[in-house]
Amino acid sequence: ALEAGSALHIQACLPFLYPALKAHKDTQLCMVAVGIIRDISRALGDQRVQYAGAFMNVLLENLQSNVLNRNVKIH
């Protein structure tokens, strides 16, 4: 349901999205957050570049985590 014009609203969601991504003990929450990043990136198209660095840093932290459930890492 996101469109390229939604970039302004995404900025308001980021303070909630990053902690959800870092909730390594809550598998479901983390999986949903990864899905949201996928949807945001797809919807923003070329505008995703401004968020890509921050998203990738958090996703790489997730891949390196020993606590995070393996199923989240697959997503």
C-alpha positions as a LaTeX table, in Angstrom:
\begin{tabular}{lrrr}
\hline
Residue & $x$ (\AA) & $y$ (\AA) & $z$ (\AA) \\
\hline
Ala1 & 0.00 & 0.00 & 0.00 \\
Leu2 & 3.06 & 2.25 & 0.18 \\
Glu3 & 3.81 & 4.49 & $-2.74$ \\
Ala4 & 6.83 & 6.58 & $-3.69$ \\
Gly5 & 5.15 & 9.68 & $-2.19$ \\
Ser6 & 5.21 & 8.04 & 1.23 \\
Ala7 & 8.81 & 9.04 & 1.96 \\
Leu8 & 7.67 & 11.72 & 4.41 \\
His9 & 5.71 & 9.21 & 6.49 \\
Ile10 & 8.54 & 6.73 & 6.60 \\
Gln11 & 10.71 & 9.18 & 8.53 \\
Ala12 & 8.10 & 9.13 & 11.30 \\
Cys13 & 8.15 & 5.30 & 11.41 \\
Leu14 & 11.92 & 4.87 & 11.72 \\
Pro15 & 12.09 & 5.50 & 15.51 \\
Phe16 & 9.81 & 2.47 & 15.93 \\
Leu17 & 11.30 & 0.32 & 13.18 \\
Tyr18 & 14.92 & 0.30 & 14.36 \\
Pro19 & 14.14 & $-0.92$ & 17.90 \\
Ala20 & 11.91 & $-3.63$ & 16.39 \\
Leu21 & 14.83 & $-4.77$ & 14.24 \\
Lys22 & 17.07 & $-4.88$ & 17.29 \\
Ala23 & 14.60 & $-6.94$ & 19.34 \\
His24 & 16.63 & $-10.11$ & 18.83 \\
Lys25 & 14.77 & $-12.06$ & 21.50 \\
Asp26 & 11.37 & $-11.35$ & 19.91 \\
Thr27 & 11.49 & $-13.41$ & 16.72 \\
Gln28 & 8.07 & $-12.41$ & 15.38 \\
Leu29 & 8.65 & $-8.70$ & 15.89 \\
Cys30 & 12.02 & $-8.84$ & 14.20 \\
Met31 & 10.63 & $-10.79$ & 11.23 \\
Val32 & 7.85 & $-8.25$ & 10.77 \\
Ala33 & 10.39 & $-5.40$ & 10.90 \\
Val34 & 12.51 & $-7.08$ & 8.20 \\
Gly35 & 9.38 & $-7.42$ & 6.06 \\
Ile36 & 8.60 & $-3.74$ & 6.57 \\
Ile37 & 12.09 & $-2.80$ & 5.38 \\
Arg38 & 11.52 & $-4.93$ & 2.29 \\
Asp39 & 8.20 & $-3.19$ & 1.60 \\
Ile40 & 9.59 & 0.28 & 2.24 \\
Ser41 & 12.56 & $-0.33$ & $-0.03$ \\
Arg42 & 10.35 & $-1.61$ & $-2.81$ \\
Ala43 & 7.92 & 1.30 & $-2.50$ \\
Leu44 & 10.55 & 4.03 & $-2.40$ \\
Gly45 & 12.37 & 2.90 & $-5.52$ \\
Asp46 & 15.38 & 5.15 & $-6.10$ \\
Gln47 & 14.62 & 7.17 & $-2.96$ \\
Arg48 & 15.57 & 4.17 & $-0.81$ \\
Val49 & 19.23 & 5.13 & $-1.22$ \\
Gln50 & 18.94 & 7.68 & 1.59 \\
Tyr51 & 17.84 & 4.93 & 4.01 \\
Ala52 & 19.90 & 2.04 & 2.65 \\
Gly53 & 23.00 & 2.63 & 4.78 \\
Ala54 & 21.10 & 2.64 & 8.06 \\
Phe55 & 18.98 & $-0.34$ & 7.03 \\
Met56 & 22.02 & $-2.35$ & 6.00 \\
Asn57 & 23.85 & $-1.61$ & 9.25 \\
Val58 & 20.99 & $-2.94$ & 11.34 \\
Leu59 & 20.47 & $-5.95$ & 9.08 \\
Leu60 & 24.17 & $-6.81$ & 9.26 \\
Glu61 & 24.01 & $-6.59$ & 13.06 \\
Asn62 & 21.13 & $-9.04$ & 12.91 \\
Leu63 & 23.09 & $-11.49$ & 10.78 \\
Gln64 & 25.99 & $-11.35$ & 13.24 \\
Ser65 & 23.79 & $-11.86$ & 16.30 \\
Asn66 & 24.13 & $-15.11$ & 18.23 \\
Val67 & 20.79 & $-14.47$ & 19.95 \\
Leu68 & 18.59 & $-13.83$ & 16.91 \\
Asn69 & 16.56 & $-16.78$ & 15.70 \\
Arg70 & 17.89 & $-18.34$ & 12.51 \\
Asn71 & 14.49 & $-18.00$ & 10.78 \\
Val72 & 14.76 & $-14.22$ & 10.95 \\
Lys73 & 18.17 & $-14.32$ & 9.30 \\
Ile74 & 16.74 & $-16.25$ & 6.36 \\
His75 & 14.22 & $-13.46$ & 5.69 \\
\hline
\end{tabular}
